[in-house]
């Protein structure tokens, strides 16, 4: 199985200058936990809901802080033709839960640990949690 079989296509992206408030609003509006961070269309990072809590709220940041200051820069990426085992290994090695999927220098999707769990073993605890609807 390839990454292209499990990825979420066309992930939401924001520029490095987008405020953390705008990023949080987008995450809430689209019910996602991460955004791809770009600069002039080039992938430079990824920001998660956890980043907003740990790197902004917990340290006295303000809603006007740019996501470029709090995102994880130079994210580990995977290609759509890579095997899902490669993606899982990259996640384990780098202790990340999400990987941008890049093809031809462009972000074409994102794959999460939950996506892999659902495809590999939907009956597993992680697979079941990943399939459950979000609670508000």
PLY file of the C-alpha trace (Angstrom):
ply
format ascii 1.0
element vertex 136
property float x
property float y
property float z
element edge 135
property int vertex1
property int vertex2
end_header
0.00 0.00 0.00
1.25 3.46 -0.88
0.93 6.79 0.91
-1.32 7.97 -1.94
-3.86 5.35 -0.82
-4.26 6.91 2.65
-3.37 10.59 2.39
-5.77 13.44 2.91
-5.49 15.48 -0.31
-5.01 19.24 -0.52
-4.31 20.07 3.13
-5.02 23.57 4.34
-2.03 25.86 4.20
-1.15 29.24 5.66
1.66 31.69 5.07
4.33 32.21 7.74
2.83 35.65 8.42
-0.62 34.27 9.27
-1.43 34.99 12.90
-1.87 32.16 15.38
-5.44 33.40 15.91
-6.19 33.07 12.20
-4.60 29.61 12.21
-6.70 28.54 15.21
-9.84 29.87 13.53
-9.06 27.87 10.37
-8.44 24.71 12.38
-11.75 25.11 14.19
-13.69 26.01 11.04
-12.37 23.00 9.10
-12.14 20.62 12.08
-8.44 19.88 11.54
-5.52 19.73 13.94
-2.78 20.92 11.64
-1.95 23.36 8.87
0.87 23.30 6.36
2.98 26.46 6.60
4.31 27.89 3.35
6.38 30.85 2.27
5.79 31.97 -1.30
4.21 28.60 -2.00
7.19 26.62 -0.63
6.73 24.26 2.33
8.57 25.61 5.36
6.74 24.01 8.28
3.69 22.54 9.89
1.70 23.97 12.79
-0.56 21.88 15.00
-3.17 22.66 17.58
-0.70 21.40 20.17
1.91 23.88 18.90
-0.56 26.70 19.51
-1.04 25.58 23.09
2.56 24.73 23.98
4.41 27.36 21.96
1.96 30.25 22.28
-0.54 30.00 25.12
1.75 28.28 27.64
4.54 30.85 27.20
2.46 34.02 27.17
2.27 34.47 23.41
-0.40 36.61 21.83
-2.98 35.92 19.12
-1.10 38.23 16.73
2.09 36.11 16.81
2.87 34.76 13.33
2.69 31.00 12.83
6.15 31.16 11.28
7.52 31.70 14.79
5.76 28.73 16.36
5.52 26.10 13.64
7.79 23.11 13.36
10.20 24.10 10.61
11.70 21.85 7.96
9.16 19.07 8.47
9.92 15.49 7.56
8.06 14.69 4.34
7.04 11.64 2.39
6.16 11.08 -1.26
2.82 9.76 -2.53
4.52 6.71 -4.05
6.31 5.80 -0.83
5.16 2.70 1.01
3.00 3.27 4.10
5.59 1.35 6.11
8.14 4.01 5.12
5.76 6.69 6.38
5.21 4.82 9.65
8.95 4.38 10.11
9.58 8.08 9.49
6.92 8.98 12.05
8.50 6.65 14.62
12.05 7.78 13.93
11.23 11.49 14.10
8.48 11.22 16.75
5.88 12.99 14.63
2.22 12.18 14.03
1.76 13.90 10.68
3.77 14.04 7.47
3.22 16.41 4.57
3.11 14.49 1.30
5.21 16.21 -1.34
5.38 15.56 -5.07
7.33 17.69 -7.54
8.12 20.20 -4.81
4.43 20.79 -3.98
2.42 19.62 -0.99
-0.25 17.29 -2.35
-1.55 15.88 0.90
-0.92 15.01 4.48
-0.84 11.64 6.17
-1.34 11.13 9.88
-0.67 8.33 12.30
-4.44 7.95 12.58
-4.79 7.58 8.79
-2.25 4.77 8.85
-3.92 3.08 11.82
-7.34 3.11 10.16
-5.98 1.59 6.95
-3.74 -0.96 8.65
-6.11 -2.08 11.40
-9.38 -0.23 11.77
-10.28 -2.51 14.68
-7.28 -1.43 16.74
-7.77 1.04 19.55
-5.93 3.78 17.61
-7.89 2.95 14.47
-11.20 3.13 16.35
-10.29 6.43 17.99
-9.17 7.86 14.65
-12.48 6.92 13.03
-14.64 8.31 15.82
-16.35 11.66 15.18
-14.78 14.68 16.87
-16.35 15.96 20.02
-16.80 19.64 20.71
0 1
1 2
2 3
3 4
4 5
5 6
6 7
7 8
8 9
9 10
10 11
11 12
12 13
13 14
14 15
15 16
16 17
17 18
18 19
19 20
20 21
21 22
22 23
23 24
24 25
25 26
26 27
27 28
28 29
29 30
30 31
31 32
32 33
33 34
34 35
35 36
36 37
37 38
38 39
39 40
40 41
41 42
42 43
43 44
44 45
45 46
46 47
47 48
48 49
49 50
50 51
51 52
52 53
53 54
54 55
55 56
56 57
57 58
58 59
59 60
60 61
61 62
62 63
63 64
64 65
65 66
66 67
67 68
68 69
69 70
70 71
71 72
72 73
73 74
74 75
75 76
76 77
77 78
78 79
79 80
80 81
81 82
82 83
83 84
84 85
85 86
86 87
87 88
88 89
89 90
90 91
91 92
92 93
93 94
94 95
95 96
96 97
97 98
98 99
99 100
100 101
101 102
102 103
103 104
104 105
105 106
106 107
107 108
108 109
109 110
110 111
111 112
112 113
113 114
114 115
115 116
116 117
117 118
118 119
119 120
120 121
121 122
122 123
123 124
124 125
125 126
126 127
127 128
128 129
129 130
130 131
131 132
132 133
133 134
134 135
